[in-house]
């Protein structure tokens, strides 16, 4: 009997040591009410469900235990709500409105959404240039003059964005935010490529960042593609789904 009690005590201790997450969510978006939400993450090159819950009267709740801190995305069924969330110890607050989406309450989520807010401000400034262009045309300003003025401003905003993203990734090399934002940065590419920004990030990278599964596979594939484009012999490896065909590479080399 004493041995059994001791075993239960040990198991209780192990459970108490596991990190747990708790997400309290609210939404004013009527289309979400009654729907099922999922937390999904990329694991072993697959998108996997981590947790799920239903939205009831604008409220939803996720909770569970974690072996390690991880970044997930919020989905409604198979539709991404474009809301990254860091599953970490503590009380995580998620708020979804028609005009804004916010995650707060824990250190890494606070950092992530401060970055997202800053990035959104730059995106809004870039979008505003389009409105200004239309207004300047209506005011009869010459198109070349408009292009000359606005292109300089667009370039400055692009440089600010590049610096914001690069510095954020570098500052978070050794936690989930660095690889997570790196994935966001590269997700829009047609195939893995080595831009000057990515090259700069990788020259600064720590071993932990380089060995992140997504970063490691992306950088390896991007180098192989670049080697093919330069006519060099790339090491023989299995072709990934994101790697372009030889005909596509030739089209790129031809300027198409």
C-alpha positions as CSV (number, residue, x, y, z in Angstrom):
1,X,0.0,0.0,0.0
2,X,2.8,2.4,0.9
3,X,4.5,1.6,-2.5
4,X,1.2,2.4,-4.3
5,X,0.8,5.7,-2.5
6,X,4.5,6.6,-3.3
7,X,3.9,5.8,-7.0
8,X,0.8,8.1,-7.1
9,X,2.8,10.8,-5.3
10,X,5.6,10.5,-7.9
11,X,3.1,10.7,-10.8
12,X,1.4,13.7,-9.3
13,X,4.8,15.4,-9.1
14,X,5.6,14.7,-12.7
15,X,2.2,16.1,-13.8
16,X,2.7,19.2,-11.7
17,X,6.0,19.8,-13.3
18,X,4.6,19.8,-16.9
19,X,3.9,23.3,-18.3
20,X,0.3,24.0,-18.9
21,X,-1.4,26.6,-21.2
22,X,-4.7,28.2,-20.7
23,X,-6.4,30.3,-23.5
24,X,-9.4,32.4,-22.7
25,X,-10.9,33.8,-26.0
26,X,-13.7,36.1,-26.9
27,X,-15.1,37.2,-30.3
28,X,-17.5,39.9,-31.5
29,X,-17.5,38.3,-35.0
30,X,-21.0,36.7,-35.4
31,X,-19.8,34.2,-38.0
32,X,-17.6,32.5,-35.5
33,X,-20.4,31.8,-33.0
34,X,-21.2,28.1,-33.0
35,X,-18.1,27.2,-35.1
36,X,-15.3,24.9,-34.1
37,X,-11.8,26.4,-33.6
38,X,-8.6,24.5,-33.9
39,X,-5.0,25.2,-32.8
40,X,-2.7,23.8,-35.5
41,X,1.0,23.5,-35.9
42,X,3.5,22.3,-38.4
43,X,5.1,19.1,-37.1
44,X,7.2,16.7,-39.2
45,X,6.3,18.5,-42.4
46,X,2.6,18.2,-41.6
47,X,-0.1,20.5,-40.2
48,X,-1.4,18.8,-37.1
49,X,-4.3,19.6,-34.7
50,X,-3.0,20.4,-31.3
51,X,-6.3,21.3,-29.6
52,X,-9.9,22.3,-30.4
53,X,-13.0,23.9,-28.9
54,X,-16.3,25.5,-29.8
55,X,-17.3,29.1,-29.8
56,X,-20.4,29.6,-27.5
57,X,-21.9,33.0,-27.2
58,X,-18.7,34.6,-28.3
59,X,-16.5,32.8,-25.8
60,X,-14.0,29.9,-26.3
61,X,-11.4,28.2,-24.2
62,X,-8.4,26.0,-24.9
63,X,-6.2,24.3,-22.2
64,X,-3.7,21.6,-21.9
65,X,-0.2,20.6,-21.0
66,X,3.0,21.2,-23.0
67,X,6.3,19.4,-23.2
68,X,7.8,22.5,-24.8
69,X,6.7,26.0,-25.8
70,X,5.5,26.1,-29.3
71,X,3.9,28.4,-31.9
72,X,0.5,27.5,-33.3
73,X,-2.1,29.1,-35.6
74,X,-5.8,29.5,-35.0
75,X,-8.1,27.9,-37.5
76,X,-11.9,27.8,-38.0
77,X,-12.3,24.3,-39.5
78,X,-9.7,24.3,-42.3
79,X,-9.7,28.1,-42.7
80,X,-6.8,30.0,-41.1
81,X,-7.8,33.0,-39.1
82,X,-4.2,34.3,-39.6
83,X,-3.6,34.4,-35.8
84,X,-0.3,33.0,-34.6
85,X,-0.3,32.1,-30.9
86,X,2.5,31.0,-28.7
87,X,1.5,28.1,-26.4
88,X,3.4,28.9,-23.2
89,X,2.8,28.7,-19.5
90,X,0.3,31.2,-18.2
91,X,-3.1,32.8,-19.0
92,X,-3.3,33.7,-22.7
93,X,-6.0,36.1,-23.8
94,X,-7.3,36.1,-27.3
95,X,-9.6,38.8,-28.7
96,X,-11.1,38.7,-32.1
97,X,-13.0,41.7,-33.5
98,X,-14.0,42.7,-37.0
99,X,-11.2,45.3,-37.2
100,X,-8.5,43.7,-34.9
101,X,-7.1,40.5,-33.6
102,X,-5.0,40.4,-30.5
103,X,-3.2,37.9,-28.3
104,X,-1.8,39.0,-24.9
105,X,-1.2,37.9,-21.4
106,X,2.1,36.0,-21.6
107,X,5.6,37.2,-22.4
108,X,6.2,35.7,-25.8
109,X,2.7,36.5,-27.0
110,X,3.2,40.1,-25.9
111,X,6.4,40.3,-27.8
112,X,4.9,38.7,-30.9
113,X,1.9,41.0,-31.1
114,X,3.9,44.2,-30.4
115,X,5.9,43.1,-33.5
116,X,2.7,42.4,-35.5
117,X,1.3,45.8,-34.6
118,X,4.5,47.5,-35.8
119,X,4.4,45.5,-39.0
120,X,0.7,46.4,-39.5
121,X,1.5,50.1,-39.2
122,X,4.1,49.8,-41.9
123,X,1.6,47.9,-44.1
124,X,-0.9,50.7,-43.5
125,X,1.6,53.3,-44.5
126,X,2.4,51.4,-47.7
127,X,-1.3,51.1,-48.5
128,X,-1.8,54.8,-47.9
129,X,0.6,55.5,-50.8
130,X,-1.9,54.0,-53.2
131,X,-4.6,56.3,-51.9
132,X,-2.3,59.3,-52.2
133,X,-1.4,58.3,-55.8
134,X,-5.1,58.3,-56.7
135,X,-5.6,61.7,-55.1
136,X,-2.6,63.2,-56.8
137,X,-3.8,62.0,-60.2
138,X,-7.2,63.6,-59.5
139,X,-5.4,66.8,-58.7
140,X,-3.7,66.7,-62.1
141,X,-0.1,66.1,-60.9
142,X,2.1,64.6,-63.6
143,X,2.4,60.8,-63.4
144,X,6.3,60.8,-63.5
145,X,6.4,63.3,-60.7
146,X,4.0,61.1,-58.6
147,X,6.1,58.0,-59.3
148,X,9.3,59.8,-58.4
149,X,7.9,61.0,-55.1
150,X,6.0,57.9,-54.0
151,X,8.7,55.4,-55.0
152,X,11.2,57.0,-52.7
153,X,8.7,56.8,-49.8
154,X,7.8,53.2,-50.7
155,X,11.5,52.2,-50.7
156,X,11.9,53.8,-47.2
157,X,9.0,51.9,-45.9
158,X,10.3,48.6,-47.4
159,X,13.6,49.2,-45.7
160,X,11.9,49.8,-42.4
161,X,10.0,46.6,-42.8
162,X,13.1,44.6,-43.7
163,X,14.9,46.0,-40.7
164,X,11.9,45.3,-38.3
165,X,11.6,41.7,-39.4
166,X,15.3,41.0,-39.5
167,X,16.0,42.5,-36.1
168,X,13.1,40.7,-34.5
169,X,14.2,37.3,-35.8
170,X,17.8,37.9,-34.7
171,X,16.6,39.0,-31.3
172,X,14.6,35.8,-30.9
173,X,16.9,33.2,-32.5
174,X,16.8,31.0,-29.4
175,X,13.1,30.9,-28.7
176,X,10.1,29.9,-30.9
177,X,9.5,33.5,-32.2
178,X,12.6,33.5,-34.4
179,X,11.8,30.4,-36.4
180,X,8.1,31.3,-36.3
181,X,8.5,34.7,-37.9
182,X,11.1,33.2,-40.3
183,X,8.3,30.8,-41.5
184,X,5.9,33.8,-41.9
185,X,8.6,35.7,-43.9
186,X,9.2,32.8,-46.3
187,X,5.7,31.4,-46.5
188,X,4.8,33.7,-49.4
189,X,7.6,32.6,-51.6
190,X,6.8,30.4,-54.5
191,X,9.8,28.2,-53.6
192,X,12.7,28.4,-51.1
193,X,15.0,31.2,-52.2
194,X,18.1,33.0,-50.8
195,X,17.2,36.7,-50.6
196,X,19.8,39.2,-49.2
197,X,17.7,39.5,-46.1
198,X,17.7,35.7,-45.5
199,X,21.4,35.5,-46.2
200,X,22.0,38.2,-43.6
201,X,19.8,36.4,-41.1
202,X,21.6,33.1,-41.6
203,X,25.1,34.7,-41.3
204,X,24.1,35.9,-37.8
205,X,22.1,32.8,-36.8
206,X,22.8,30.7,-33.7
207,X,23.2,26.9,-33.9
208,X,19.8,26.5,-32.2
209,X,18.1,28.6,-34.9
210,X,19.9,26.9,-37.8
211,X,18.9,23.5,-36.4
212,X,15.2,24.3,-36.2
213,X,13.5,21.7,-38.5
214,X,11.8,24.3,-40.8
215,X,14.8,26.7,-41.0
216,X,17.2,23.8,-41.6
217,X,15.1,22.3,-44.4
218,X,14.3,25.7,-46.0
219,X,18.0,26.8,-46.1
220,X,19.2,23.4,-47.4
221,X,16.6,23.4,-50.2
222,X,17.2,27.1,-51.1
223,X,20.9,26.4,-51.4
224,X,20.3,23.5,-53.7
225,X,18.0,25.5,-55.9
226,X,20.5,28.4,-56.1
227,X,23.2,25.9,-57.1
228,X,21.1,24.6,-59.9
229,X,20.4,28.1,-61.1
230,X,24.1,28.8,-61.1
231,X,24.8,25.7,-63.1
232,X,26.6,24.0,-60.2
233,X,26.2,20.4,-59.1
234,X,23.9,20.3,-56.1
235,X,24.1,17.3,-53.8
236,X,21.6,14.5,-54.7
237,X,18.7,14.7,-52.3
238,X,15.0,13.9,-52.4
239,X,12.9,16.6,-54.1
240,X,10.6,18.5,-51.8
241,X,7.1,19.6,-52.7
242,X,8.2,23.2,-52.6
243,X,11.2,22.8,-54.9
244,X,10.6,24.1,-58.5
245,X,11.1,21.8,-61.5
246,X,14.1,22.1,-63.8
247,X,11.8,23.7,-66.4
248,X,10.7,26.3,-63.9
249,X,14.3,27.1,-63.0
250,X,15.2,27.5,-66.7
251,X,12.2,29.9,-67.1
252,X,13.6,32.0,-64.2
253,X,17.0,32.1,-65.7
254,X,15.4,33.2,-69.0
255,X,13.8,36.2,-67.1
256,X,10.3,34.7,-67.3
